[in-house]
Amino acid sequence: MTAIQAIFVRGYEERPIPKAHIVYRIEIQAHVRSWYIWRRYSEFDDLNITFTKSIGAPPCSLPPKHKFSMLRSHNNTKILEERKEGLEQYLRAIVSAKDDQWRDHFAFREFLGIPAGRQGSTAQVTSPAQFTSSSWLDEHLDIQARLRDVWADINKRDALSDRGDVASSHKSNVNAKTKLAGLLSRIGTLGKGLEELALAGMNEGELQRRTDMVARLQDDCEKLNKVVTVARQTSAAARASTAGASSALNPASESDREALLGFKALGKPARRVFGASEPQETEVTRPLDNVGLLGLQQVQVQQQDQKLSGLTTILQRQRQLGEAINNEIHEQNELLDSLSNDVDIVSGKLHRTNRELNRLG
Protein backbone atom coordinates (compact mmCIF):
# COMPACT_ATOMS: atom_id res chain seq x y z
CA MET A 1 0.00 0.00 0.00
CA THR A 2 2.55 2.54 -1.17
CA ALA A 3 -0.15 5.23 -1.53
CA ILE A 4 -0.44 5.54 2.26
CA GLN A 5 2.15 7.99 3.55
CA ALA A 6 1.08 8.27 7.20
CA ILE A 7 -1.64 7.02 9.49
CA PHE A 8 -2.82 8.34 12.87
CA VAL A 9 -5.44 7.64 15.53
CA ARG A 10 -6.35 11.22 16.39
CA GLY A 11 -9.09 10.80 18.96
CA TYR A 12 -12.12 8.93 20.19
CA GLU A 13 -15.71 9.56 21.20
CA GLU A 14 -18.61 7.69 22.75
CA ARG A 15 -21.59 6.66 20.62
CA PRO A 16 -24.95 5.80 22.26
CA ILE A 17 -26.41 3.77 19.36
CA PRO A 18 -27.10 0.82 19.22
CA LYS A 19 -25.61 0.76 22.72
CA ALA A 20 -22.90 2.81 24.39
CA HIS A 21 -19.49 2.18 22.81
CA ILE A 22 -16.24 3.98 21.98
CA VAL A 23 -15.11 4.65 18.40
CA TYR A 24 -11.64 5.81 17.35
CA ARG A 25 -10.94 8.34 14.59
CA ILE A 26 -8.35 7.03 12.12
CA GLU A 27 -6.77 9.61 9.78
CA ILE A 28 -5.00 8.40 6.64
CA GLN A 29 -2.64 10.63 4.62
CA ALA A 30 -2.12 9.59 1.00
CA HIS A 31 -0.29 11.16 -1.97
CA VAL A 32 -3.35 13.03 -3.22
CA ARG A 33 -5.28 13.91 -0.06
CA SER A 34 -6.27 12.69 3.38
CA TRP A 35 -9.42 11.12 4.75
CA TYR A 36 -10.66 9.61 8.00
CA ILE A 37 -12.81 6.76 9.20
CA TRP A 38 -14.23 5.71 12.59
CA ARG A 39 -13.63 2.18 13.95
CA ARG A 40 -14.46 0.36 17.18
CA TYR A 41 -11.94 -1.68 19.14
CA SER A 42 -13.94 -4.80 18.27
CA GLU A 43 -13.34 -4.05 14.57
CA PHE A 44 -9.61 -3.86 15.24
CA ASP A 45 -9.92 -7.21 17.00
CA ASP A 46 -11.78 -8.74 14.03
CA LEU A 47 -9.07 -7.47 11.66
CA ASN A 48 -6.35 -8.97 13.87
CA ILE A 49 -8.14 -12.33 13.95
CA THR A 50 -8.46 -12.27 10.15
CA PHE A 51 -4.73 -11.62 9.81
CA THR A 52 -3.85 -14.40 12.26
CA LYS A 53 -6.05 -16.98 10.57
CA SER A 54 -5.11 -16.13 6.97
CA ILE A 55 -1.46 -14.98 6.85
CA GLY A 56 -0.17 -14.95 10.41
CA ALA A 57 0.10 -12.50 13.29
CA PRO A 58 0.91 -8.89 12.25
CA PRO A 59 4.20 -7.22 13.26
CA CYS A 60 2.61 -5.51 16.28
CA SER A 61 0.11 -6.74 18.85
CA LEU A 62 -3.16 -5.03 19.67
CA PRO A 63 -3.41 -3.29 23.05
CA PRO A 64 -5.03 -5.74 25.47
CA LYS A 65 -8.73 -5.63 26.18
CA HIS A 66 -9.28 -4.79 29.84
CA LYS A 67 -11.53 -6.88 31.99
CA PHE A 68 -14.88 -5.26 32.66
CA SER A 69 -14.00 -2.71 29.93
CA MET A 70 -17.66 -1.80 29.49
CA LEU A 71 -17.66 -0.51 33.07
CA ARG A 72 -14.13 0.95 33.21
CA SER A 73 -12.87 2.18 29.87
CA HIS A 74 -15.84 4.38 28.93
CA ASN A 75 -15.14 6.72 31.84
CA ASN A 76 -11.40 6.17 32.26
CA THR A 77 -9.49 8.69 30.17
CA LYS A 78 -6.15 7.06 30.96
CA ILE A 79 -7.25 3.67 29.61
CA LEU A 80 -8.72 5.26 26.48
CA GLU A 81 -5.55 7.27 25.79
CA GLU A 82 -3.35 4.19 26.26
CA ARG A 83 -5.56 2.18 23.93
CA LYS A 84 -5.56 5.00 21.33
CA GLU A 85 -1.74 5.06 21.32
CA GLY A 86 -1.59 1.27 21.11
CA LEU A 87 -3.98 1.18 18.15
CA GLU A 88 -1.92 3.81 16.34
CA GLN A 89 1.26 1.78 16.87
CA TYR A 90 -0.56 -1.30 15.56
CA LEU A 91 -1.59 0.43 12.31
CA ARG A 92 1.79 2.12 11.79
CA ALA A 93 3.58 -1.21 12.20
CA ILE A 94 1.48 -2.71 9.40
CA VAL A 95 1.96 0.27 7.08
CA SER A 96 5.73 0.50 7.63
CA ALA A 97 6.48 -3.26 7.67
CA LYS A 98 8.97 -4.56 5.08
CA ASP A 99 6.63 -7.42 4.28
CA ASP A 100 3.57 -6.04 2.49
CA GLN A 101 1.33 -9.09 2.99
CA TRP A 102 -0.64 -7.41 5.79
CA ARG A 103 -1.08 -3.97 4.25
CA ASP A 104 -2.02 -5.49 0.86
CA HIS A 105 -4.60 -7.77 2.42
CA PHE A 106 -8.17 -7.06 1.35
CA ALA A 107 -9.37 -6.92 4.97
CA PHE A 108 -6.92 -4.09 5.74
CA ARG A 109 -7.94 -2.05 2.68
CA GLU A 110 -11.57 -2.55 3.61
CA PHE A 111 -10.83 -1.56 7.21
CA LEU A 112 -9.34 1.77 6.06
CA GLY A 113 -12.12 2.42 3.53
CA ILE A 114 -9.93 1.89 0.42
CA PRO A 115 -11.79 0.15 -2.44
CA ALA A 116 -10.15 -2.92 -4.00
CA GLY A 117 -8.20 -2.20 -7.18
CA ARG A 118 -7.76 1.53 -6.41
CA GLN A 119 -5.15 1.89 -3.73
CA GLY A 120 -4.86 5.29 -2.24
CA SER A 121 -8.38 6.29 -3.19
CA THR A 122 -9.68 9.34 -1.37
CA ALA A 123 -13.19 8.03 -0.78
CA GLN A 124 -14.04 7.39 2.80
CA VAL A 125 -16.65 4.72 2.06
CA THR A 126 -17.21 3.71 -1.56
CA SER A 127 -18.94 0.33 -1.44
CA PRO A 128 -22.18 -0.56 0.33
CA ALA A 129 -20.55 -3.79 1.50
CA GLN A 130 -17.99 -1.79 3.48
CA PHE A 131 -20.55 -0.19 5.75
CA THR A 132 -20.86 -1.10 9.38
CA SER A 133 -23.58 0.30 11.59
CA SER A 134 -21.27 3.01 12.95
CA SER A 135 -19.51 3.84 9.65
CA TRP A 136 -22.93 4.25 7.99
CA LEU A 137 -23.82 6.90 10.58
CA ASP A 138 -20.43 8.58 10.05
CA GLU A 139 -21.09 8.77 6.30
CA HIS A 140 -24.56 10.23 6.93
CA LEU A 141 -23.14 12.96 9.18
CA ASP A 142 -20.45 13.79 6.61
CA ILE A 143 -23.05 14.10 3.83
CA GLN A 144 -25.10 16.46 5.99
CA ALA A 145 -22.01 18.61 6.52
CA ARG A 146 -21.36 18.65 2.75
CA LEU A 147 -24.95 19.75 2.11
CA ARG A 148 -24.39 22.70 4.44
CA ASP A 149 -21.26 23.54 2.43
CA VAL A 150 -23.37 23.60 -0.75
CA TRP A 151 -25.84 25.99 0.89
CA ALA A 152 -22.92 28.20 1.92
CA ASP A 153 -21.68 28.31 -1.70
CA ILE A 154 -25.17 29.25 -2.91
CA ASN A 155 -25.44 32.06 -0.39
CA LYS A 156 -21.97 33.25 -1.37
CA ARG A 157 -22.96 33.14 -5.04
CA ASP A 158 -26.02 35.28 -4.43
CA ALA A 159 -24.11 37.78 -2.31
CA LEU A 160 -21.39 38.13 -4.95
CA SER A 161 -23.98 38.49 -7.68
CA ASP A 162 -25.68 41.28 -5.76
CA ARG A 163 -22.34 43.09 -5.53
CA GLY A 164 -21.86 42.74 -9.28
CA ASP A 165 -18.93 40.28 -9.11
CA VAL A 166 -20.16 38.01 -11.90
CA ALA A 167 -16.99 35.91 -12.25
CA SER A 168 -16.75 35.04 -8.56
CA SER A 169 -20.50 34.40 -8.41
CA HIS A 170 -20.23 31.95 -11.30
CA LYS A 171 -17.29 30.22 -9.66
CA SER A 172 -19.27 29.73 -6.43
CA ASN A 173 -22.17 28.32 -8.41
CA VAL A 174 -19.85 25.86 -10.19
CA ASN A 175 -18.41 24.78 -6.83
CA ALA A 176 -21.93 24.17 -5.51
CA LYS A 177 -22.86 22.10 -8.58
CA THR A 178 -19.67 20.01 -8.31
CA LYS A 179 -20.19 19.25 -4.62
CA LEU A 180 -23.84 18.43 -5.19
CA ALA A 181 -23.05 16.00 -8.03
CA GLY A 182 -20.74 14.02 -5.76
CA LEU A 183 -23.29 13.96 -2.96
CA LEU A 184 -26.02 12.43 -5.14
CA SER A 185 -23.90 9.33 -5.79
CA ARG A 186 -22.90 9.08 -2.13
CA ILE A 187 -26.53 9.21 -1.01
CA GLY A 188 -27.32 6.41 -3.47
CA THR A 189 -24.48 4.35 -2.02
CA LEU A 190 -25.78 5.10 1.47
CA GLY A 191 -29.22 3.78 0.51
CA LYS A 192 -27.75 0.60 -0.99
CA GLY A 193 -25.70 0.11 2.15
CA LEU A 194 -28.92 -0.44 4.09
CA GLU A 195 -29.51 -3.62 2.08
CA GLU A 196 -26.21 -5.03 3.31
CA LEU A 197 -26.96 -3.96 6.88
CA ALA A 198 -30.36 -5.66 6.64
CA LEU A 199 -28.68 -8.90 5.54
CA ALA A 200 -26.25 -8.49 8.45
CA GLY A 201 -29.18 -8.61 10.89
CA MET A 202 -30.14 -5.00 11.60
CA ASN A 203 -33.63 -4.81 13.11
CA GLU A 204 -36.58 -3.47 11.12
CA GLY A 205 -37.14 -0.42 13.31
CA GLU A 206 -33.58 0.84 12.87
CA LEU A 207 -33.69 0.09 9.13
CA GLN A 208 -36.87 2.16 8.78
CA ARG A 209 -35.33 5.04 10.73
CA ARG A 210 -32.26 5.05 8.49
CA THR A 211 -34.40 4.74 5.36
CA ASP A 212 -36.19 7.93 6.43
CA MET A 213 -32.81 9.60 7.00
CA VAL A 214 -31.76 8.75 3.43
CA ALA A 215 -35.10 10.05 2.09
CA ARG A 216 -34.56 13.39 3.86
CA LEU A 217 -31.09 13.67 2.34
CA GLN A 218 -32.55 13.01 -1.11
CA ASP A 219 -35.20 15.70 -0.57
CA ASP A 220 -32.53 18.17 0.50
CA CYS A 221 -30.49 17.35 -2.62
CA GLU A 222 -33.51 17.90 -4.88
CA LYS A 223 -34.14 21.30 -3.29
CA LEU A 224 -30.49 22.24 -3.67
CA ASN A 225 -30.43 21.05 -7.27
CA LYS A 226 -33.34 23.36 -8.10
CA VAL A 227 -31.68 26.30 -6.41
CA VAL A 228 -28.33 25.66 -8.10
CA THR A 229 -29.73 25.19 -11.61
CA VAL A 230 -32.02 28.21 -11.56
CA ALA A 231 -30.15 31.00 -13.32
CA ARG A 232 -30.29 34.39 -11.71
CA GLN A 233 -31.96 36.79 -14.13
CA THR A 234 -30.08 39.81 -12.97
CA SER A 235 -28.18 40.80 -9.87
CA ALA A 236 -29.25 43.58 -7.60
CA ALA A 237 -26.42 45.74 -8.90
CA ALA A 238 -27.38 45.07 -12.50
CA ARG A 239 -30.99 45.91 -11.76
CA ALA A 240 -29.95 49.11 -10.06
CA SER A 241 -27.73 50.15 -12.94
CA THR A 242 -30.43 49.30 -15.48
CA ALA A 243 -33.03 51.22 -13.55
CA GLY A 244 -30.64 54.17 -13.28
CA ALA A 245 -30.01 54.14 -17.02
CA SER A 246 -33.71 53.90 -17.83
CA SER A 247 -34.61 56.71 -15.51
CA ALA A 248 -31.87 58.84 -17.02
CA LEU A 249 -33.31 58.28 -20.49
CA ASN A 250 -36.93 58.64 -19.51
CA PRO A 251 -37.22 59.87 -15.92
CA ALA A 252 -40.57 59.48 -14.20
CA SER A 253 -42.17 62.32 -12.35
CA GLU A 254 -42.04 62.47 -8.57
CA SER A 255 -45.80 62.10 -8.29
CA ASP A 256 -45.78 59.00 -10.55
CA ARG A 257 -43.09 57.33 -8.47
CA GLU A 258 -44.94 58.07 -5.24
CA ALA A 259 -48.19 56.78 -6.70
CA LEU A 260 -46.48 53.62 -7.95
CA LEU A 261 -44.63 52.84 -4.73
CA GLY A 262 -47.42 54.07 -2.49
CA PHE A 263 -45.17 55.74 0.04
CA LYS A 264 -47.53 58.61 0.81
CA ALA A 265 -50.62 56.43 0.69
CA LEU A 266 -49.24 53.86 3.10
CA GLY A 267 -47.08 56.21 5.13
CA LYS A 268 -44.51 53.40 5.57
CA PRO A 269 -41.15 52.73 3.96
CA ALA A 270 -40.65 49.57 1.89
CA ARG A 271 -39.07 46.67 3.73
CA ARG A 272 -38.66 42.93 3.33
CA VAL A 273 -39.18 41.98 7.01
CA PHE A 274 -42.93 41.57 7.21
CA GLY A 275 -44.73 42.12 10.49
CA ALA A 276 -41.84 43.96 12.12
CA SER A 277 -41.65 47.67 12.81
CA GLU A 278 -37.92 47.74 11.99
CA PRO A 279 -35.89 45.26 9.87
CA GLN A 280 -33.81 43.02 12.14
CA GLU A 281 -30.83 42.80 9.80
CA THR A 282 -27.45 41.35 10.78
CA GLU A 283 -24.05 41.24 9.16
CA VAL A 284 -24.94 37.79 7.81
CA THR A 285 -28.34 38.64 6.33
CA ARG A 286 -27.60 42.13 5.05
CA PRO A 287 -25.77 41.05 1.83
CA LEU A 288 -28.38 38.34 1.03
CA ASP A 289 -31.47 38.66 -1.11
CA ASN A 290 -34.73 36.79 -0.47
CA VAL A 291 -33.47 33.56 -2.04
CA GLY A 292 -30.31 33.72 0.03
CA LEU A 293 -32.32 34.37 3.20
CA LEU A 294 -34.48 31.33 2.46
CA GLY A 295 -31.40 29.17 2.00
CA LEU A 296 -29.86 30.50 5.21
CA GLN A 297 -33.08 29.80 7.11
CA GLN A 298 -33.19 26.23 5.78
CA VAL A 299 -29.59 25.64 6.86
CA GLN A 300 -30.35 26.97 10.34
CA VAL A 301 -33.47 24.78 10.58
CA GLN A 302 -31.38 21.74 9.61
CA GLN A 303 -28.79 22.61 12.23
CA GLN A 304 -31.51 23.00 14.84
CA ASP A 305 -32.96 19.62 13.84
CA GLN A 306 -29.55 18.02 14.25
CA LYS A 307 -29.08 19.60 17.67
CA LEU A 308 -32.59 18.51 18.64
CA SER A 309 -31.77 14.96 17.51
CA GLY A 310 -28.63 15.01 19.63
CA LEU A 311 -30.58 16.35 22.60
CA THR A 312 -33.17 13.60 22.11
CA THR A 313 -30.41 10.98 22.22
CA ILE A 314 -29.02 12.50 25.42
CA LEU A 315 -32.48 12.59 27.02
CA GLN A 316 -33.10 8.98 26.04
CA ARG A 317 -29.79 8.05 27.66
CA GLN A 318 -30.73 10.00 30.78
CA ARG A 319 -34.06 8.19 30.86
CA GLN A 320 -32.32 4.82 30.63
CA LEU A 321 -29.99 5.82 33.46
CA GLY A 322 -32.96 7.02 35.51
CA GLU A 323 -34.82 3.75 34.97
CA ALA A 324 -31.71 1.77 35.89
CA ILE A 325 -31.28 3.82 39.07
CA ASN A 326 -34.96 3.36 39.91
CA ASN A 327 -34.69 -0.43 39.46
CA GLU A 328 -31.57 -0.50 41.60
CA ILE A 329 -33.29 1.51 44.37
CA HIS A 330 -36.30 -0.81 44.18
CA GLU A 331 -34.06 -3.87 44.59
CA GLN A 332 -32.18 -2.23 47.45
CA ASN A 333 -35.47 -1.42 49.19
CA GLU A 334 -36.55 -5.05 48.87
CA LEU A 335 -33.23 -6.17 50.36
CA LEU A 336 -33.62 -3.67 53.20
CA ASP A 337 -37.17 -4.90 53.87
CA SER A 338 -35.91 -8.47 53.92
CA LEU A 339 -33.08 -7.47 56.27
CA SER A 340 -35.53 -5.64 58.52
CA ASN A 341 -37.71 -8.77 58.72
CA ASP A 342 -34.69 -10.88 59.58
CA VAL A 343 -33.70 -8.42 62.30
CA ASP A 344 -37.20 -8.55 63.75
CA ILE A 345 -37.11 -12.35 63.79
CA VAL A 346 -33.69 -12.41 65.47
CA SER A 347 -34.82 -9.78 68.00
CA GLY A 348 -37.83 -11.90 68.84
CA LYS A 349 -35.67 -14.96 69.36
CA LEU A 350 -33.27 -13.01 71.57
CA HIS A 351 -36.17 -11.68 73.63
CA ARG A 352 -37.54 -15.21 74.21
CA THR A 353 -34.06 -16.50 75.03
CA ASN A 354 -33.57 -13.74 77.62
CA ARG A 355 -36.90 -14.61 79.25
CA GLU A 356 -35.93 -18.27 79.49
CA LEU A 357 -32.56 -17.32 81.01
CA ASN A 358 -34.25 -15.06 83.56
CA ARG A 359 -36.66 -17.86 84.47
CA LEU A 360 -33.82 -20.32 84.97
CA GLY A 361 -31.93 -17.77 87.05
C-alpha positions as CSV (number, residue, x, y, z in Angstrom):
1,M,0.0,0.0,0.0
2,T,2.5,2.5,-1.2
3,A,-0.1,5.2,-1.5
4,I,-0.4,5.5,2.3
5,Q,2.2,8.0,3.6
6,A,1.1,8.3,7.2
7,I,-1.6,7.0,9.5
8,F,-2.8,8.3,12.9
9,V,-5.4,7.6,15.5
10,R,-6.3,11.2,16.4
11,G,-9.1,10.8,19.0
12,Y,-12.1,8.9,20.2
13,E,-15.7,9.6,21.2
14,E,-18.6,7.7,22.8
15,R,-21.6,6.7,20.6
16,P,-24.9,5.8,22.3
17,I,-26.4,3.8,19.4
18,P,-27.1,0.8,19.2
19,K,-25.6,0.8,22.7
20,A,-22.9,2.8,24.4
21,H,-19.5,2.2,22.8
22,I,-16.2,4.0,22.0
23,V,-15.1,4.6,18.4
24,Y,-11.6,5.8,17.3
25,R,-10.9,8.3,14.6
26,I,-8.4,7.0,12.1
27,E,-6.8,9.6,9.8
28,I,-5.0,8.4,6.6
29,Q,-2.6,10.6,4.6
30,A,-2.1,9.6,1.0
31,H,-0.3,11.2,-2.0
32,V,-3.3,13.0,-3.2
33,R,-5.3,13.9,-0.1
34,S,-6.3,12.7,3.4
35,W,-9.4,11.1,4.7
36,Y,-10.7,9.6,8.0
37,I,-12.8,6.8,9.2
38,W,-14.2,5.7,12.6
39,R,-13.6,2.2,14.0
40,R,-14.5,0.4,17.2
41,Y,-11.9,-1.7,19.1
42,S,-13.9,-4.8,18.3
43,E,-13.3,-4.1,14.6
44,F,-9.6,-3.9,15.2
45,D,-9.9,-7.2,17.0
46,D,-11.8,-8.7,14.0
47,L,-9.1,-7.5,11.7
48,N,-6.4,-9.0,13.9
49,I,-8.1,-12.3,14.0
50,T,-8.5,-12.3,10.1
51,F,-4.7,-11.6,9.8
52,T,-3.9,-14.4,12.3
53,K,-6.1,-17.0,10.6
54,S,-5.1,-16.1,7.0
55,I,-1.5,-15.0,6.9
56,G,-0.2,-15.0,10.4
57,A,0.1,-12.5,13.3
58,P,0.9,-8.9,12.2
59,P,4.2,-7.2,13.3
60,C,2.6,-5.5,16.3
61,S,0.1,-6.7,18.8
62,L,-3.2,-5.0,19.7
63,P,-3.4,-3.3,23.1
64,P,-5.0,-5.7,25.5
65,K,-8.7,-5.6,26.2
66,H,-9.3,-4.8,29.8
67,K,-11.5,-6.9,32.0
68,F,-14.9,-5.3,32.7
69,S,-14.0,-2.7,29.9
70,M,-17.7,-1.8,29.5
71,L,-17.7,-0.5,33.1
72,R,-14.1,1.0,33.2
73,S,-12.9,2.2,29.9
74,H,-15.8,4.4,28.9
75,N,-15.1,6.7,31.8
76,N,-11.4,6.2,32.3
77,T,-9.5,8.7,30.2
78,K,-6.1,7.1,31.0
79,I,-7.3,3.7,29.6
80,L,-8.7,5.3,26.5
81,E,-5.5,7.3,25.8
82,E,-3.3,4.2,26.3
83,R,-5.6,2.2,23.9
84,K,-5.6,5.0,21.3
85,E,-1.7,5.1,21.3
86,G,-1.6,1.3,21.1
87,L,-4.0,1.2,18.1
88,E,-1.9,3.8,16.3
89,Q,1.3,1.8,16.9
90,Y,-0.6,-1.3,15.6
91,L,-1.6,0.4,12.3
92,R,1.8,2.1,11.8
93,A,3.6,-1.2,12.2
94,I,1.5,-2.7,9.4
95,V,2.0,0.3,7.1
96,S,5.7,0.5,7.6
97,A,6.5,-3.3,7.7
98,K,9.0,-4.6,5.1
99,D,6.6,-7.4,4.3
100,D,3.6,-6.0,2.5
101,Q,1.3,-9.1,3.0
102,W,-0.6,-7.4,5.8
103,R,-1.1,-4.0,4.3
104,D,-2.0,-5.5,0.9
105,H,-4.6,-7.8,2.4
106,F,-8.2,-7.1,1.4
107,A,-9.4,-6.9,5.0
108,F,-6.9,-4.1,5.7
109,R,-7.9,-2.0,2.7
110,E,-11.6,-2.5,3.6
111,F,-10.8,-1.6,7.2
112,L,-9.3,1.8,6.1
113,G,-12.1,2.4,3.5
114,I,-9.9,1.9,0.4
115,P,-11.8,0.1,-2.4
116,A,-10.1,-2.9,-4.0
117,G,-8.2,-2.2,-7.2
118,R,-7.8,1.5,-6.4
119,Q,-5.1,1.9,-3.7
120,G,-4.9,5.3,-2.2
121,S,-8.4,6.3,-3.2
122,T,-9.7,9.3,-1.4
123,A,-13.2,8.0,-0.8
124,Q,-14.0,7.4,2.8
125,V,-16.6,4.7,2.1
126,T,-17.2,3.7,-1.6
127,S,-18.9,0.3,-1.4
128,P,-22.2,-0.6,0.3
129,A,-20.5,-3.8,1.5
130,Q,-18.0,-1.8,3.5
131,F,-20.6,-0.2,5.7
132,T,-20.9,-1.1,9.4
133,S,-23.6,0.3,11.6
134,S,-21.3,3.0,12.9
135,S,-19.5,3.8,9.6
136,W,-22.9,4.2,8.0
137,L,-23.8,6.9,10.6
138,D,-20.4,8.6,10.0
139,E,-21.1,8.8,6.3
140,H,-24.6,10.2,6.9
141,L,-23.1,13.0,9.2
142,D,-20.4,13.8,6.6
143,I,-23.1,14.1,3.8
144,Q,-25.1,16.5,6.0
145,A,-22.0,18.6,6.5
146,R,-21.4,18.6,2.7
147,L,-25.0,19.8,2.1
148,R,-24.4,22.7,4.4
149,D,-21.3,23.5,2.4
150,V,-23.4,23.6,-0.8
151,W,-25.8,26.0,0.9
152,A,-22.9,28.2,1.9
153,D,-21.7,28.3,-1.7
154,I,-25.2,29.2,-2.9
155,N,-25.4,32.1,-0.4
156,K,-22.0,33.3,-1.4
157,R,-23.0,33.1,-5.0
158,D,-26.0,35.3,-4.4
159,A,-24.1,37.8,-2.3
160,L,-21.4,38.1,-4.9
161,S,-24.0,38.5,-7.7
162,D,-25.7,41.3,-5.8
163,R,-22.3,43.1,-5.5
164,G,-21.9,42.7,-9.3
165,D,-18.9,40.3,-9.1
166,V,-20.2,38.0,-11.9
167,A,-17.0,35.9,-12.3
168,S,-16.8,35.0,-8.6
169,S,-20.5,34.4,-8.4
170,H,-20.2,32.0,-11.3
171,K,-17.3,30.2,-9.7
172,S,-19.3,29.7,-6.4
173,N,-22.2,28.3,-8.4
174,V,-19.9,25.9,-10.2
175,N,-18.4,24.8,-6.8
176,A,-21.9,24.2,-5.5
177,K,-22.9,22.1,-8.6
178,T,-19.7,20.0,-8.3
179,K,-20.2,19.3,-4.6
180,L,-23.8,18.4,-5.2
181,A,-23.1,16.0,-8.0
182,G,-20.7,14.0,-5.8
183,L,-23.3,14.0,-3.0
184,L,-26.0,12.4,-5.1
185,S,-23.9,9.3,-5.8
186,R,-22.9,9.1,-2.1
187,I,-26.5,9.2,-1.0
188,G,-27.3,6.4,-3.5
189,T,-24.5,4.4,-2.0
190,L,-25.8,5.1,1.5
191,G,-29.2,3.8,0.5
192,K,-27.8,0.6,-1.0
193,G,-25.7,0.1,2.2
194,L,-28.9,-0.4,4.1
195,E,-29.5,-3.6,2.1
196,E,-26.2,-5.0,3.3
197,L,-27.0,-4.0,6.9
198,A,-30.4,-5.7,6.6
199,L,-28.7,-8.9,5.5
200,A,-26.2,-8.5,8.4
201,G,-29.2,-8.6,10.9
202,M,-30.1,-5.0,11.6
203,N,-33.6,-4.8,13.1
204,E,-36.6,-3.5,11.1
205,G,-37.1,-0.4,13.3
206,E,-33.6,0.8,12.9
207,L,-33.7,0.1,9.1
208,Q,-36.9,2.2,8.8
209,R,-35.3,5.0,10.7
210,R,-32.3,5.0,8.5
211,T,-34.4,4.7,5.4
212,D,-36.2,7.9,6.4
213,M,-32.8,9.6,7.0
214,V,-31.8,8.8,3.4
215,A,-35.1,10.1,2.1
216,R,-34.6,13.4,3.9
217,L,-31.1,13.7,2.3
218,Q,-32.6,13.0,-1.1
219,D,-35.2,15.7,-0.6
220,D,-32.5,18.2,0.5
221,C,-30.5,17.3,-2.6
222,E,-33.5,17.9,-4.9
223,K,-34.1,21.3,-3.3
224,L,-30.5,22.2,-3.7
225,N,-30.4,21.0,-7.3
226,K,-33.3,23.4,-8.1
227,V,-31.7,26.3,-6.4
228,V,-28.3,25.7,-8.1
229,T,-29.7,25.2,-11.6
230,V,-32.0,28.2,-11.6
231,A,-30.1,31.0,-13.3
232,R,-30.3,34.4,-11.7
233,Q,-32.0,36.8,-14.1
234,T,-30.1,39.8,-13.0
235,S,-28.2,40.8,-9.9
236,A,-29.3,43.6,-7.6
237,A,-26.4,45.7,-8.9
238,A,-27.4,45.1,-12.5
239,R,-31.0,45.9,-11.8
240,A,-29.9,49.1,-10.1
241,S,-27.7,50.2,-12.9
242,T,-30.4,49.3,-15.5
243,A,-33.0,51.2,-13.5
244,G,-30.6,54.2,-13.3
245,A,-30.0,54.1,-17.0
246,S,-33.7,53.9,-17.8
247,S,-34.6,56.7,-15.5
248,A,-31.9,58.8,-17.0
249,L,-33.3,58.3,-20.5
250,N,-36.9,58.6,-19.5
251,P,-37.2,59.9,-15.9
252,A,-40.6,59.5,-14.2
253,S,-42.2,62.3,-12.3
254,E,-42.0,62.5,-8.6
255,S,-45.8,62.1,-8.3
256,D,-45.8,59.0,-10.6
257,R,-43.1,57.3,-8.5
258,E,-44.9,58.1,-5.2
259,A,-48.2,56.8,-6.7
260,L,-46.5,53.6,-8.0
261,L,-44.6,52.8,-4.7
262,G,-47.4,54.1,-2.5
263,F,-45.2,55.7,0.0
264,K,-47.5,58.6,0.8
265,A,-50.6,56.4,0.7
266,L,-49.2,53.9,3.1
267,G,-47.1,56.2,5.1
268,K,-44.5,53.4,5.6
269,P,-41.1,52.7,4.0
270,A,-40.6,49.6,1.9
271,R,-39.1,46.7,3.7
272,R,-38.7,42.9,3.3
273,V,-39.2,42.0,7.0
274,F,-42.9,41.6,7.2
275,G,-44.7,42.1,10.5
276,A,-41.8,44.0,12.1
277,S,-41.6,47.7,12.8
278,E,-37.9,47.7,12.0
279,P,-35.9,45.3,9.9
280,Q,-33.8,43.0,12.1
281,E,-30.8,42.8,9.8
282,T,-27.5,41.3,10.8
283,E,-24.0,41.2,9.2
284,V,-24.9,37.8,7.8
285,T,-28.3,38.6,6.3
286,R,-27.6,42.1,5.0
287,P,-25.8,41.1,1.8
288,L,-28.4,38.3,1.0
289,D,-31.5,38.7,-1.1
290,N,-34.7,36.8,-0.5
291,V,-33.5,33.6,-2.0
292,G,-30.3,33.7,0.0
293,L,-32.3,34.4,3.2
294,L,-34.5,31.3,2.5
295,G,-31.4,29.2,2.0
296,L,-29.9,30.5,5.2
297,Q,-33.1,29.8,7.1
298,Q,-33.2,26.2,5.8
299,V,-29.6,25.6,6.9
300,Q,-30.4,27.0,10.3
301,V,-33.5,24.8,10.6
302,Q,-31.4,21.7,9.6
303,Q,-28.8,22.6,12.2
304,Q,-31.5,23.0,14.8
305,D,-33.0,19.6,13.8
306,Q,-29.5,18.0,14.3
307,K,-29.1,19.6,17.7
308,L,-32.6,18.5,18.6
309,S,-31.8,15.0,17.5
310,G,-28.6,15.0,19.6
311,L,-30.6,16.4,22.6
312,T,-33.2,13.6,22.1
313,T,-30.4,11.0,22.2
314,I,-29.0,12.5,25.4
315,L,-32.5,12.6,27.0
316,Q,-33.1,9.0,26.0
317,R,-29.8,8.0,27.7
318,Q,-30.7,10.0,30.8
319,R,-34.1,8.2,30.9
320,Q,-32.3,4.8,30.6
321,L,-30.0,5.8,33.5
322,G,-33.0,7.0,35.5
323,E,-34.8,3.8,35.0
324,A,-31.7,1.8,35.9
325,I,-31.3,3.8,39.1
326,N,-35.0,3.4,39.9
327,N,-34.7,-0.4,39.5
328,E,-31.6,-0.5,41.6
329,I,-33.3,1.5,44.4
330,H,-36.3,-0.8,44.2
331,E,-34.1,-3.9,44.6
332,Q,-32.2,-2.2,47.5
333,N,-35.5,-1.4,49.2
334,E,-36.5,-5.1,48.9
335,L,-33.2,-6.2,50.4
336,L,-33.6,-3.7,53.2
337,D,-37.2,-4.9,53.9
338,S,-35.9,-8.5,53.9
339,L,-33.1,-7.5,56.3
340,S,-35.5,-5.6,58.5
341,N,-37.7,-8.8,58.7
342,D,-34.7,-10.9,59.6
343,V,-33.7,-8.4,62.3
344,D,-37.2,-8.6,63.8
345,I,-37.1,-12.4,63.8
346,V,-33.7,-12.4,65.5
347,S,-34.8,-9.8,68.0
348,G,-37.8,-11.9,68.8
349,K,-35.7,-15.0,69.4
350,L,-33.3,-13.0,71.6
351,H,-36.2,-11.7,73.6
352,R,-37.5,-15.2,74.2
353,T,-34.1,-16.5,75.0
354,N,-33.6,-13.7,77.6
355,R,-36.9,-14.6,79.2
356,E,-35.9,-18.3,79.5
357,L,-32.6,-17.3,81.0
358,N,-34.3,-15.1,83.6
359,R,-36.7,-17.9,84.5
360,L,-33.8,-20.3,85.0
361,G,-31.9,-17.8,87.1
